[in-house]
Amino acid sequence: MLCLSFTPLLALVLGASLGAAFPWDALKKSCSLSKYQFLMPLELKAVQKMKDQFEEITPLSDRKCNIRLFHRKWNTAELSVPDRVMLVEAELDFATAMLGLPTIPRFTKMRQRPLAFLTQAREDLRGCMATEAPSHQPSGKLRHWLQKLQTAKKTETAGCLEASAILHLFQVLNDLRCTALREQCT
């Protein structure tokens, strides 16, 4: 009889002490982007195949834009870590929106893996932004680029925006890697 009443008491004490040692809020709110420091070759290959197929099926005239979003006079490593998170979140938001546009069936299939990967990365970045710097104000460099992105969304054609997003996905992935490296990105 003593064993039966001791077991629930032991479980209760262990549960309480583990809860104090590892607060659930801290576990739930942690921000880890380490899985993006070194991108999986399978993901990179899927992006490259999609980019190659896009270049094959899309006329060159549909790939020219007036606003060159990804031609910046600064690089991502020059930004603060919170600015990097904001930049890559905006880039991923833009890229996933463009990859979600309707297209020919064979290209839709080619987009699935990169779109799933980029969507997951964007959600991870949103979680980081919400927990680490929810009220961060972007620097002048980043604010200017974000305004340029908004202007492009209003003034450029969908084909131009789609091409810009797809043709610069490796730059976005490099920015993601730099953001994941935090202070070690140079």
N, C-alpha and C positions, 0 to 999 in steps of 0.2 A: 504494500500500500504506500509506503514511503517513496518508492521509486516512481510511482505514477504521479504523485503530487510534486515531486522534485523536478521531473522532466519539463513540465510547462513553465515552472519557475526559472529553470536554467535557460530555456529558450527565450523567455522574456528578458532576462538579464543580459544574455548575449546579444539579442536584438537591439536593446537600448545602448549597450556599449559600442556596438558596431555603428549604430546610427550616429553616435557622438563622434566616433573616430572618422567616419566618412559621411559628412553631411550630404544629404541627397540633393539639396539645392546647389551645392558646389559642383557635384558631378553633373547635374543637368545643365548647368550654365557654363561649363568649361568651353574653351575655344581652342581647338587643335587643328591646325592646317598642315601638320607634318606630312600627311599622306600626299600632299601636293608638292613637296620639296623635290621629289624625283618621280616624274610621271611614268606610268607604266608604258612599256613599248607597244603593247596592244592598243592602248588609247591613242598614242601618237600615230600609229600605223592607220588606225581608223580615220583619224582627222586628215592624214595625208591622202588616203584613197578618196575621201569625200572631196577634198580640195581639187585633186587631179580630175575627178569626174566632172566637177563643176566647171572647171576650165575647158573641158572637152565639149560640154553641151551648151555653154553660155556664150553667145556672141561677144566679141571684144567691145562692141559699142555699148552693151548693157553693163559693162564693168567699169566704165569711166564716171568718176564723180567730180563735181566742182569743189566740194569741201573734202579735204584730205584729213580724215579723222586720226589716222594712225601715224601721221608724219608729224612728230612732235620735236620741239627743240630741246627737250629735257628727257631724261630716262627715268624709269620707275624707281630706281635705287636712290634718286635724289629726293624723293618724297618721304615724309614721315610714315611710320607704319600705319597709323589710322588713315592717312591719305591713300596709301597703297590699297588698303582694304576697300575704301570707297571707289577708287579707280577701277579695280578689278571687278567689283560688284557691278558697276555701271557697264563695263565692257561685257561681262557675262550676261547681264540682262539684255543688252543690245544683241549679242550673238545668239542667245537662245530665242529671242523674239524673231530674228531673221531666219533661223533654222526651222522655226515653227510655221513659216509661211507655206502656203500650198505650192506644190511643184509637181513635176512629172513623177509617175509612180516609181520608176527605177531609182530616181534620186531621193525620193522619200525614204526608201529602205536604207540607202547609203547614209542618210542623216541620223538614223535612229541611235546608234551607239554614241557618236559624238554629242548629240543633243542630250542624251541621258547623263553622260559624264559632266557636261557643262552645267546642266541644271542642278546636279548634286553639288558641284563646286559652288555655284551661286547661293544655294541654300546654306551651305556651310559658312560662307562669307557673311551672309545676312545674320546668322547666329552670332558670329564673332562681333560684328558691328553692334548688335543689340546688347551684348554683354560687356564688351571692352570699351567702346567709345560711343555710347548712344547719342550724345549731344555734340559730337565732334563737328567743327566747322572746317570745311576744306580750305587749303591754302590757295593763294592767288593763282598759281599754275593750274592746280586741279580745277578750281572754280571756272577758269577760262576754258579748259577742255570740256567740262560738263556743259557749259553754255554752247560750245561748238557742236557737241553731240545733239543737244536739243534743237539747235538751228538746223542741223542736217536732217533730223527726223521730220521737220516741218517743210523743208525746201527740196530735198532730194527725192528721186523716184524710189520706189520699193526695190526695183532691180539694182539700182546703184547701191543702196544701203545693204542689200543682201550680199552683193559682190564684195563690198568693203568688209563686211563681217567675216565672210568665208575666207577671203584671200589673206586676212590678217589674223586668223585664228592662232597661228604659232606665236605671234606677238602677244596675244592675249594669254596663251599658255605660259609664255616666259614671264609675263607680268604676274600671273598666278603663282608661279614658282618663286619669284622674288618676294611676293607678299608672304608666302609660307615660310621663307627663310628668315623673315623679320629683319633684325639688325645685322644678320650675317650677309644680307644681299648687298653687294657692292657694284 
